[in-house]
Amino acid sequence: MYRGLSFYIQSQLELTVLLKEYWLMWKSTYQHRLKQNLKKILRLTLIVFIAWYAFALPKHLFNTTYSHVVLDKNDSLLGAHIAKDE
């Protein structure tokens, strides 16, 4: 009876070691695949967001006109452009 019990314990230990090795191998493979899939999903999400943002903007962002004045470092007038009033 003692001999059968030691064989049972030995086989249980071997099984535990095998399961632990299999789990570590599966876990590392799964984590690698999960990281790859997560990167693909993030890239696709970023591309979709950029495309949506680009098409959501109007063609003309600013319709107002401004007057431009160009001065040198001594505050002398170099040029000016007056905007049309509507």
C-alpha positions as CSV (number, residue, x, y, z in Angstrom):
1,M,0.0,0.0,0.0
2,Y,2.9,2.4,0.8
3,R,4.4,1.7,-2.6
4,G,1.1,2.5,-4.4
5,L,0.7,5.8,-2.5
6,S,4.2,7.0,-3.4
7,F,3.6,6.1,-7.1
8,Y,0.3,8.1,-6.9
9,I,2.1,11.1,-5.4
10,Q,4.9,10.9,-7.9
11,S,2.5,10.8,-10.8
12,Q,0.5,13.7,-9.4
13,L,3.7,15.8,-9.1
14,E,4.7,15.0,-12.6
15,L,1.2,15.9,-13.8
16,T,1.4,19.2,-11.9
17,V,4.8,20.0,-13.4
18,L,3.5,19.2,-16.9
19,L,0.4,21.3,-16.4
20,K,2.4,24.2,-15.1
21,E,4.8,24.1,-18.1
22,Y,1.8,23.8,-20.5
23,W,0.1,26.8,-18.8
24,L,3.2,29.0,-19.0
25,M,3.7,28.1,-22.7
26,W,0.0,28.8,-23.5
27,K,0.0,32.0,-21.5
28,S,3.1,33.4,-23.2
29,T,1.6,32.5,-26.7
30,Y,-1.8,34.0,-25.8
31,Q,-0.3,37.2,-24.4
32,H,1.7,37.7,-27.6
33,R,-1.3,37.2,-29.7
34,L,-3.4,39.5,-27.5
35,K,-0.8,42.2,-27.8
36,Q,-0.7,41.8,-31.6
37,N,-4.4,42.0,-31.9
38,L,-4.6,45.0,-29.5
39,K,-2.1,46.9,-31.7
40,K,-4.1,46.1,-34.8
41,I,-7.3,47.3,-33.2
42,L,-5.7,50.5,-31.9
43,R,-4.2,51.3,-35.4
44,L,-7.6,50.7,-37.0
45,T,-9.4,52.8,-34.5
46,L,-6.8,55.6,-35.0
47,I,-7.2,55.5,-38.8
48,V,-11.0,55.6,-38.5
49,F,-10.9,58.5,-36.1
50,I,-8.5,60.5,-38.3
51,A,-10.7,59.8,-41.4
52,W,-13.9,60.8,-39.5
53,Y,-12.2,64.0,-38.2
54,A,-10.9,65.0,-41.7
55,F,-14.4,64.6,-43.3
56,A,-16.2,66.2,-40.4
57,L,-14.4,69.5,-40.9
58,P,-16.0,72.1,-43.2
59,K,-14.1,73.1,-46.4
60,H,-13.6,76.7,-45.2
61,L,-12.7,76.8,-41.5
62,F,-12.6,80.6,-41.3
63,N,-14.7,82.9,-43.5
64,T,-13.7,86.2,-41.9
65,T,-11.1,88.4,-43.5
66,Y,-8.5,90.3,-41.6
67,S,-6.3,93.4,-42.3
68,H,-2.6,92.7,-42.3
69,V,0.1,95.2,-41.2
70,V,3.8,94.4,-41.5
71,L,6.2,96.4,-39.4
72,D,10.0,96.2,-39.1
73,K,11.9,96.2,-35.8
74,N,11.8,100.0,-35.5
75,D,8.0,100.0,-36.0
76,S,8.2,101.5,-39.5
77,L,5.4,100.4,-41.8
78,L,6.6,98.0,-44.4
79,G,3.3,97.0,-45.9
80,A,-0.4,96.8,-45.2
81,H,-3.5,95.1,-46.7
82,I,-7.0,96.2,-45.9
83,A,-9.7,93.6,-45.8
84,K,-12.9,94.1,-47.7
85,D,-15.9,94.8,-45.5
86,E,-19.1,93.0,-46.2
